Amino acid sequence: MNMILNNQNLSVLEVQVLGIYQAKIEVKTISGECLFVYPTQTQRDDPLFWTSLKDIIKAKLWLPINKSLHQLIDSDWLLPMNA
């Protein structure tokens, strides 16, 4: 596995989760811009996803999101070796 941050060709934003509003997740980018992330249907239906997200908010962790789709990257900060 490789780290996403080592691959400059990917369209990834680093964000910190600020809060959850209905089915949207408010995040802040490193540059301070606020955006909404839209969870997939699978994520919306998963109670463990929401519990984990609340823990991430408390810990103030940074997550990668897809720059164009504004969705969380399910592999976190890791990429397969062939990416």
Rosetta constraint file for C-alpha pairs under 8 A:
AtomPair CA 1 CA 78 HARMONIC 6.01 0.50
AtomPair CA 1 CA 79 HARMONIC 5.38 0.50
AtomPair CA 1 CA 80 HARMONIC 4.82 0.50
AtomPair CA 1 CA 81 HARMONIC 4.91 0.50
AtomPair CA 2 CA 6 HARMONIC 7.31 0.50
AtomPair CA 2 CA 78 HARMONIC 5.60 0.50
AtomPair CA 2 CA 79 HARMONIC 5.09 0.50
AtomPair CA 2 CA 80 HARMONIC 6.37 0.50
AtomPair CA 2 CA 81 HARMONIC 5.90 0.50
AtomPair CA 3 CA 7 HARMONIC 7.28 0.50
AtomPair CA 3 CA 77 HARMONIC 5.66 0.50
AtomPair CA 3 CA 78 HARMONIC 4.72 0.50
AtomPair CA 3 CA 79 HARMONIC 6.03 0.50
AtomPair CA 4 CA 10 HARMONIC 7.72 0.50
AtomPair CA 4 CA 77 HARMONIC 5.24 0.50
AtomPair CA 4 CA 78 HARMONIC 5.65 0.50
AtomPair CA 4 CA 79 HARMONIC 6.11 0.50
AtomPair CA 5 CA 77 HARMONIC 7.42 0.50
AtomPair CA 11 CA 66 HARMONIC 6.19 0.50
AtomPair CA 11 CA 67 HARMONIC 5.21 0.50
AtomPair CA 11 CA 68 HARMONIC 7.33 0.50
AtomPair CA 12 CA 64 HARMONIC 6.12 0.50
AtomPair CA 12 CA 65 HARMONIC 5.58 0.50
AtomPair CA 12 CA 66 HARMONIC 4.94 0.50
AtomPair CA 12 CA 67 HARMONIC 5.00 0.50
AtomPair CA 13 CA 29 HARMONIC 6.85 0.50
AtomPair CA 13 CA 64 HARMONIC 5.60 0.50
AtomPair CA 13 CA 65 HARMONIC 5.34 0.50
AtomPair CA 13 CA 66 HARMONIC 6.45 0.50
AtomPair CA 13 CA 67 HARMONIC 5.59 0.50
AtomPair CA 14 CA 29 HARMONIC 5.87 0.50
AtomPair CA 14 CA 30 HARMONIC 6.33 0.50
AtomPair CA 14 CA 62 HARMONIC 6.24 0.50
AtomPair CA 14 CA 63 HARMONIC 5.62 0.50
AtomPair CA 14 CA 64 HARMONIC 4.71 0.50
AtomPair CA 14 CA 65 HARMONIC 6.51 0.50
AtomPair CA 15 CA 27 HARMONIC 5.85 0.50
AtomPair CA 15 CA 28 HARMONIC 5.27 0.50
AtomPair CA 15 CA 29 HARMONIC 4.41 0.50
AtomPair CA 15 CA 30 HARMONIC 6.37 0.50
AtomPair CA 15 CA 62 HARMONIC 5.26 0.50
AtomPair CA 15 CA 63 HARMONIC 5.30 0.50
AtomPair CA 15 CA 64 HARMONIC 6.20 0.50
AtomPair CA 15 CA 65 HARMONIC 7.08 0.50
AtomPair CA 16 CA 27 HARMONIC 5.37 0.50
AtomPair CA 16 CA 28 HARMONIC 5.23 0.50
AtomPair CA 16 CA 29 HARMONIC 6.49 0.50
AtomPair CA 16 CA 30 HARMONIC 7.95 0.50
AtomPair CA 16 CA 57 HARMONIC 7.73 0.50
AtomPair CA 16 CA 60 HARMONIC 6.46 0.50
AtomPair CA 16 CA 61 HARMONIC 6.05 0.50
AtomPair CA 16 CA 62 HARMONIC 4.55 0.50
AtomPair CA 16 CA 63 HARMONIC 6.26 0.50
AtomPair CA 17 CA 25 HARMONIC 7.10 0.50
AtomPair CA 17 CA 26 HARMONIC 6.10 0.50
AtomPair CA 17 CA 27 HARMONIC 4.33 0.50
AtomPair CA 17 CA 28 HARMONIC 6.50 0.50
AtomPair CA 17 CA 56 HARMONIC 7.28 0.50
AtomPair CA 17 CA 57 HARMONIC 5.57 0.50
AtomPair CA 17 CA 60 HARMONIC 7.07 0.50
AtomPair CA 17 CA 61 HARMONIC 7.48 0.50
AtomPair CA 17 CA 62 HARMONIC 7.25 0.50
AtomPair CA 17 CA 63 HARMONIC 7.82 0.50
AtomPair CA 18 CA 25 HARMONIC 7.62 0.50
AtomPair CA 18 CA 26 HARMONIC 5.46 0.50
AtomPair CA 18 CA 27 HARMONIC 5.16 0.50
AtomPair CA 18 CA 28 HARMONIC 6.81 0.50
AtomPair CA 18 CA 57 HARMONIC 6.33 0.50
AtomPair CA 19 CA 25 HARMONIC 5.96 0.50
AtomPair CA 19 CA 26 HARMONIC 5.27 0.50
AtomPair CA 19 CA 27 HARMONIC 7.17 0.50
AtomPair CA 19 CA 57 HARMONIC 6.99 0.50
AtomPair CA 20 CA 24 HARMONIC 5.99 0.50
AtomPair CA 20 CA 25 HARMONIC 4.60 0.50
AtomPair CA 20 CA 26 HARMONIC 6.12 0.50
AtomPair CA 21 CA 25 HARMONIC 6.10 0.50
AtomPair CA 21 CA 26 HARMONIC 7.23 0.50
AtomPair CA 23 CA 38 HARMONIC 7.12 0.50
AtomPair CA 23 CA 39 HARMONIC 7.27 0.50
AtomPair CA 23 CA 44 HARMONIC 7.14 0.50
AtomPair CA 24 CA 36 HARMONIC 6.12 0.50
AtomPair CA 24 CA 37 HARMONIC 5.93 0.50
AtomPair CA 24 CA 38 HARMONIC 5.31 0.50
AtomPair CA 24 CA 39 HARMONIC 6.96 0.50
AtomPair CA 25 CA 36 HARMONIC 5.40 0.50
AtomPair CA 25 CA 37 HARMONIC 4.98 0.50
AtomPair CA 25 CA 38 HARMONIC 6.47 0.50
AtomPair CA 25 CA 39 HARMONIC 7.64 0.50
AtomPair CA 26 CA 34 HARMONIC 6.92 0.50
AtomPair CA 26 CA 35 HARMONIC 5.82 0.50
AtomPair CA 26 CA 36 HARMONIC 4.56 0.50
AtomPair CA 26 CA 37 HARMONIC 6.30 0.50
AtomPair CA 27 CA 34 HARMONIC 5.65 0.50
AtomPair CA 27 CA 35 HARMONIC 5.38 0.50
AtomPair CA 27 CA 36 HARMONIC 6.03 0.50
AtomPair CA 27 CA 37 HARMONIC 7.00 0.50
AtomPair CA 28 CA 32 HARMONIC 5.65 0.50
AtomPair CA 28 CA 33 HARMONIC 5.49 0.50
AtomPair CA 28 CA 34 HARMONIC 4.46 0.50
AtomPair CA 28 CA 35 HARMONIC 6.29 0.50
AtomPair CA 29 CA 33 HARMONIC 5.27 0.50
AtomPair CA 29 CA 34 HARMONIC 6.48 0.50
AtomPair CA 29 CA 35 HARMONIC 7.73 0.50
AtomPair CA 36 CA 70 HARMONIC 7.08 0.50
AtomPair CA 37 CA 65 HARMONIC 7.97 0.50
AtomPair CA 37 CA 70 HARMONIC 4.97 0.50
AtomPair CA 37 CA 71 HARMONIC 5.41 0.50
AtomPair CA 37 CA 72 HARMONIC 7.19 0.50
AtomPair CA 38 CA 70 HARMONIC 6.43 0.50
AtomPair CA 38 CA 71 HARMONIC 5.68 0.50
AtomPair CA 39 CA 43 HARMONIC 5.69 0.50
AtomPair CA 39 CA 44 HARMONIC 6.06 0.50
AtomPair CA 39 CA 71 HARMONIC 6.18 0.50
AtomPair CA 39 CA 72 HARMONIC 7.18 0.50
AtomPair CA 40 CA 44 HARMONIC 6.17 0.50
AtomPair CA 40 CA 71 HARMONIC 7.60 0.50
AtomPair CA 41 CA 45 HARMONIC 6.23 0.50
AtomPair CA 42 CA 46 HARMONIC 6.34 0.50
AtomPair CA 43 CA 49 HARMONIC 6.08 0.50
AtomPair CA 43 CA 50 HARMONIC 7.97 0.50
AtomPair CA 44 CA 49 HARMONIC 7.70 0.50
AtomPair CA 44 CA 50 HARMONIC 7.86 0.50
AtomPair CA 46 CA 50 HARMONIC 6.97 0.50
AtomPair CA 47 CA 51 HARMONIC 6.34 0.50
AtomPair CA 48 CA 52 HARMONIC 6.01 0.50
AtomPair CA 49 CA 53 HARMONIC 6.10 0.50
AtomPair CA 50 CA 54 HARMONIC 6.28 0.50
AtomPair CA 51 CA 55 HARMONIC 6.52 0.50
AtomPair CA 52 CA 56 HARMONIC 6.24 0.50
AtomPair CA 53 CA 57 HARMONIC 6.23 0.50
AtomPair CA 54 CA 58 HARMONIC 6.37 0.50
AtomPair CA 55 CA 59 HARMONIC 6.20 0.50
AtomPair CA 56 CA 60 HARMONIC 5.97 0.50
AtomPair CA 56 CA 61 HARMONIC 5.65 0.50
AtomPair CA 57 CA 61 HARMONIC 6.83 0.50
AtomPair CA 63 CA 72 HARMONIC 7.53 0.50
AtomPair CA 63 CA 76 HARMONIC 6.94 0.50
AtomPair CA 63 CA 77 HARMONIC 7.55 0.50
AtomPair CA 64 CA 72 HARMONIC 6.31 0.50
AtomPair CA 64 CA 73 HARMONIC 6.04 0.50
AtomPair CA 64 CA 76 HARMONIC 6.50 0.50
AtomPair CA 64 CA 77 HARMONIC 6.59 0.50
AtomPair CA 65 CA 70 HARMONIC 5.88 0.50
AtomPair CA 65 CA 71 HARMONIC 5.32 0.50
AtomPair CA 65 CA 72 HARMONIC 4.39 0.50
AtomPair CA 65 CA 73 HARMONIC 5.38 0.50
AtomPair CA 66 CA 70 HARMONIC 5.13 0.50
AtomPair CA 66 CA 71 HARMONIC 5.36 0.50
AtomPair CA 66 CA 72 HARMONIC 6.36 0.50
AtomPair CA 66 CA 73 HARMONIC 6.43 0.50
AtomPair CA 67 CA 71 HARMONIC 7.91 0.50
AtomPair CA 72 CA 76 HARMONIC 7.91 0.50
AtomPair CA 73 CA 77 HARMONIC 7.93 0.50
AtomPair CA 75 CA 79 HARMONIC 6.83 0.50
AtomPair CA 79 CA 83 HARMONIC 6.31 0.50
